[in-house]
Amino acid sequence: MKTLKFAILSFLALLAFGVGGFLEAADAGVISLAVGGLFASRKAFNKETINNLRNANIYTGENDIDLDFSGGNANSFLNEMLNTTEFQFQIKNNNAAVKKILLCPAYFDTRGFVTEEVTIGEEEYTFITGLNEFNVAAVKARGIDVDAMIGTGTVATDIICSSNSAGSIEDFLRFCRTNPTRIPEIVLSSDKVAQYSLKFVVKRVNPGRVFGEQYIGLQRFFETSQYRDEKIVVDTARHNLQFDDQTLCYLEVAPNATVDLTFKLGASKNMASALYNKAERAFRGIGKMFAK
């Protein structure tokens, strides 16, 4: 009973504490909670706490047919960090200036043409040789200052990107646009220590307005050990970060730096999976009725 009261009171305290607050739970294995509009946990709760929250009918996302926690042993927001699904990619900035690289373009149309200049005789011609999905013209026209967007290959002068996962960068962004996906953690490594003094910027946008900005300074995740292992773990759970068609975010990339990023993927609002699960549940119920 004590643990049940603790779980309920902890949850209410979190809501009262507000955005960006956190609670260090005294229970062994219960973890640090971070609030970013919704609560989010960096590590998994123990089974006892999960059962207590379930018995108290507190919503945790478990058994929500519209959510997908695919990968690992995750099945709710309480143990979202047990999800083993990740997306990895690399950005190379071969320029002598800091560049703002768009990581999630929200709903903006980023389709563009690949062109090639060809000289025939004394005349110069521009030929369209292909299409790309990293054109930032529409984003810049909205007054959002970015230099390039992640994609496959050379996405702008001196900026090269590549996927280190099975799917391409374009595949990942297309998936997130139609299936809003939480990113509770980002692992970032770079060959330039200067990278850790820059920032990650998140904006919520719609065609009518921009809902302010969140600045995630990388410096506060940097420790002395980074001079050896050259990586930081960015706790984006406390900022309730998700990639979708209303979230725009970019990363500042240091001059002449190579940056490797690993996005840990949490829950997604997967309507395809939801339809499949609803149909399966319906047929299972119908089958039981006719089996009687």
URHU-V958323 format. One record per residue. N is the residue number from 0. PHI is phi in whole degrees, -180 to 180 (999 if undefined). PSI is psi in radians with two decimals (* if undefined). OMEGA is omega in radians with two decimals (999 if undefined). Layout:
{{N:PHI:PSI:OMEGA} {N:PHI:PSI:OMEGA}}
This chain:
{{0:999:-0.66:3.13} {1:-61:-0.77:-3.11} {2:-65:-0.65:3.13} {3:-63:-0.82:3.12} {4:-61:-0.69:-3.14} {5:-62:-0.76:-3.11} {6:-63:-0.77:-3.10} {7:-69:-0.81:-3.13} {8:-65:-0.64:3.11} {9:-62:-0.75:-3.13} {10:-63:-0.79:-3.14} {11:-66:-0.66:3.12} {12:-64:-0.65:3.12} {13:-62:-0.78:3.14} {14:-62:-0.69:-3.13} {15:-70:-0.55:-3.06} {16:-68:-0.63:3.02} {17:98:-3.10:-3.05} {18:-63:2.33:3.07} {19:85:-0.12:3.13} {20:-79:2.92:3.08} {21:-154:2.79:-3.12} {22:-128:2.27:3.03} {23:-93:1.91:-3.10} {24:-78:2.51:-3.09} {25:-82:-0.44:-3.14} {26:-60:2.34:3.09} {27:-62:2.28:3.11} {28:81:-0.01:-3.10} {29:-87:-0.49:2.91} {30:89:3.06:3.13} {31:-93:2.23:3.12} {32:-102:2.55:3.07} {33:-129:2.41:-3.11} {34:-108:2.29:3.11} {35:-142:1.09:-3.01} {36:89:-0.90:2.98} {37:-120:2.86:3.08} {38:-83:2.70:3.11} {39:-151:2.55:-3.09} {40:-116:2.47:3.09} {41:-77:-0.53:-3.10} {42:-131:2.98:-3.07} {43:-79:2.55:3.00} {44:-74:2.78:3.01} {45:-78:2.86:-3.03} {46:-63:-0.63:-3.10} {47:-63:-0.78:-3.14} {48:-65:-0.72:3.11} {49:-60:-0.78:3.14} {50:-64:-0.67:3.13} {51:-65:-0.74:3.10} {52:-66:-0.67:3.11} {53:-64:-0.78:-3.13} {54:-67:-0.44:3.12} {55:-85:0.05:3.12} {56:60:0.59:3.05} {57:-87:2.27:-3.09} {58:-67:2.22:3.11} {59:-127:-0.03:-3.08} {60:94:-0.21:-3.14} {61:-66:2.37:3.13} {62:66:0.23:3.04} {63:-77:1.94:-2.99} {64:-67:-0.30:3.13} {65:-86:-0.13:-3.11} {66:-106:2.60:3.11} {67:-123:2.06:3.08} {68:-110:0.67:-3.03} {69:-61:2.47:3.12} {70:103:2.18:3.13} {71:69:-2.61:-3.08} {72:-108:0.25:-3.13} {73:-74:2.41:3.06} {74:-145:0.16:3.09} {75:-163:3.04:3.11} {76:-68:-0.34:-3.14} {77:-69:-0.61:-3.12} {78:-121:0.52:-3.10} {79:-56:-0.57:-3.10} {80:-70:-0.16:3.07} {81:-80:-0.14:3.09} {82:-64:2.29:-3.08} {83:-99:0.04:-3.11} {84:-79:2.28:-3.12} {85:-136:2.78:2.97} {86:-129:2.22:-3.06} {87:-120:2.43:3.08} {88:-156:2.97:-3.07} {89:-130:2.51:3.04} {90:-123:2.28:3.05} {91:-116:2.16:3.06} {92:-108:1.80:-3.12} {93:-93:0.31:-3.13} {94:-100:2.77:-3.12} {95:-85:0.11:-3.13} {96:-122:2.75:3.02} {97:-66:2.37:3.13} {98:-121:2.42:3.08} {99:-93:1.98:-3.04} {100:-108:2.10:-3.12} {101:-72:2.20:-3.14} {102:-103:-0.53:3.10} {103:-140:2.09:-2.99} {104:-93:0.17:-3.08} {105:57:-2.38:-3.07} {106:-91:0.00:-3.03} {107:-64:2.48:3.10} {108:-76:1.99:-3.09} {109:-112:0.30:3.11} {110:-74:2.48:3.13} {111:-151:3.09:-3.12} {112:-105:2.52:2.96} {113:-96:2.15:-3.07} {114:-120:2.79:3.10} {115:-140:2.32:3.12} {116:-89:2.22:-3.11} {117:-128:2.32:3.08} {118:-100:2.15:3.10} {119:-121:1.93:-3.05} {120:68:-2.11:3.11} {121:-104:0.06:-3.10} {122:-105:2.54:3.06} {123:-109:2.36:-3.10} {124:-127:2.58:3.05} {125:-108:2.12:-3.13} {126:-110:2.42:3.02} {127:-84:2.07:-3.08} {128:-108:-0.09:-3.14} {129:174:-3.03:3.14} {130:-123:2.70:3.01} {131:-136:3.04:-3.12} {132:-126:0.52:-3.11} {133:-131:0.67:3.08} {134:-87:2.09:-3.04} {135:-98:0.20:-3.08} {136:-58:-0.76:-3.12} {137:-67:-0.61:3.11} {138:-68:-0.79:3.14} {139:-66:-0.60:3.12} {140:-65:-0.41:3.11} {141:-82:-0.04:3.12} {142:92:0.22:3.13} {143:-99:2.03:-2.98} {144:-85:1.78:3.03} {145:-130:2.74:-3.10} {146:-100:-0.51:-3.09} {147:-165:3.03:3.13} {148:-133:2.55:3.13} {149:-62:2.55:3.13} {150:-175:-2.89:-3.11} {151:-98:2.12:3.07} {152:93:-2.64:3.14} {153:-80:1.91:-3.04} {154:-96:-0.26:3.08} {155:-167:2.98:3.12} {156:-57:2.15:3.10} {157:73:0.09:-3.13} {158:-117:2.09:-3.11} {159:-125:2.33:3.14} {160:-127:2.66:3.08} {161:-153:2.59:3.10} {162:-89:2.43:3.03} {163:-109:0.28:3.10} {164:-114:3.07:-3.11} {165:-64:-0.71:-3.13} {166:-91:2.80:3.11} {167:-78:2.91:3.07} {168:-61:-0.71:3.13} {169:-63:-0.70:3.10} {170:-60:-0.78:-3.12} {171:-62:-0.80:-3.11} {172:-69:-0.64:3.08} {173:-64:-0.70:3.12} {174:-62:-0.79:-3.09} {175:-67:-0.52:3.13} {176:-66:-0.63:-3.11} {177:-100:-0.23:3.12} {178:-134:1.47:-3.12} {179:-47:2.23:-3.00} {180:-129:2.25:3.10} {181:-77:2.53:3.08} {182:-126:1.55:-3.05} {183:-77:-0.16:-3.12} {184:-158:2.46:3.05} {185:-127:2.23:3.01} {186:-101:2.16:-3.06} {187:-125:2.29:3.05} {188:-132:2.63:-3.10} {189:-150:2.69:3.08} {190:-86:0.01:3.11} {191:-123:2.12:3.13} {192:-62:-0.48:3.14} {193:-59:-0.40:-3.13} {194:-60:-0.56:-3.04} {195:-78:-0.05:3.07} {196:-99:0.04:-3.12} {197:-96:-2.97:-3.03} {198:-139:2.88:3.10} {199:-115:2.24:-3.04} {200:-118:2.32:-3.13} {201:-123:2.30:3.10} {202:-128:2.43:2.97} {203:-98:2.21:-3.03} {204:-134:2.68:2.89} {205:-145:3.04:-3.07} {206:-61:-0.31:-3.10} {207:-94:-0.48:-3.06} {208:-165:2.92:3.00} {209:-111:2.20:-3.04} {210:-90:1.00:3.08} {211:71:-2.98:-3.08} {212:-137:2.65:2.96} {213:-116:2.23:3.09} {214:-106:2.13:3.09} {215:-108:1.75:3.14} {216:-75:2.22:-3.10} {217:-73:-0.38:-3.07} {218:-58:-0.64:-3.06} {219:-73:-0.16:3.07} {220:-100:0.01:-3.08} {221:-94:2.32:3.11} {222:-128:2.97:-3.12} {223:-55:-0.60:-3.10} {224:-62:-0.39:-3.12} {225:-64:-0.37:3.08} {226:-67:-0.33:3.13} {227:-99:-0.91:-3.04} {228:-96:-0.13:3.00} {229:54:0.75:3.04} {230:-151:2.70:3.05} {231:-131:2.70:3.06} {232:-111:2.00:-3.08} {233:-95:2.06:-3.11} {234:-81:1.47:-3.13} {235:-82:-0.12:3.08} {236:-61:-0.66:-3.10} {237:-68:-0.29:3.08} {238:-101:0.07:3.11} {239:54:0.76:-3.05} {240:-73:2.29:2.98} {241:-142:2.63:3.07} {242:-99:2.21:-3.13} {243:-160:-2.98:-3.08} {244:-84:0.16:3.07} {245:-127:0.13:3.12} {246:-113:2.19:3.07} {247:-119:2.26:3.12} {248:-145:2.62:3.10} {249:-140:2.78:3.13} {250:-119:2.34:3.00} {251:-80:2.24:-3.11} {252:-114:2.27:-3.05} {253:-66:2.73:3.10} {254:-59:2.40:3.07} {255:52:0.66:-3.09} {256:-112:2.61:2.94} {257:-110:2.23:-3.10} {258:-123:2.21:3.05} {259:-107:2.29:-3.12} {260:-125:2.42:3.02} {261:-122:2.02:3.07} {262:-91:2.09:2.99} {263:-82:2.17:-3.06} {264:-96:2.30:3.11} {265:-102:-2.44:-3.12} {266:-68:2.60:3.01} {267:-129:2.61:3.06} {268:-88:1.55:-2.96} {269:-106:1.73:-3.08} {270:-71:-0.53:3.09} {271:-64:-0.78:3.11} {272:-66:-0.66:-3.14} {273:-63:-0.78:3.13} {274:-62:-0.76:3.13} {275:-61:-0.82:-3.11} {276:-66:-0.67:3.12} {277:-66:-0.73:3.12} {278:-65:-0.72:3.13} {279:-63:-0.74:3.13} {280:-66:-0.69:3.13} {281:-64:-0.84:-3.11} {282:-66:-0.58:3.10} {283:-66:-0.75:3.11} {284:-66:-0.74:3.11} {285:-63:-0.71:3.14} {286:-62:-0.69:3.13} {287:-65:-0.66:-3.12} {288:-65:-0.74:-3.10} {289:-79:-0.27:3.13} {290:-79:-0.24:-3.11} {291:-74:*:999}}
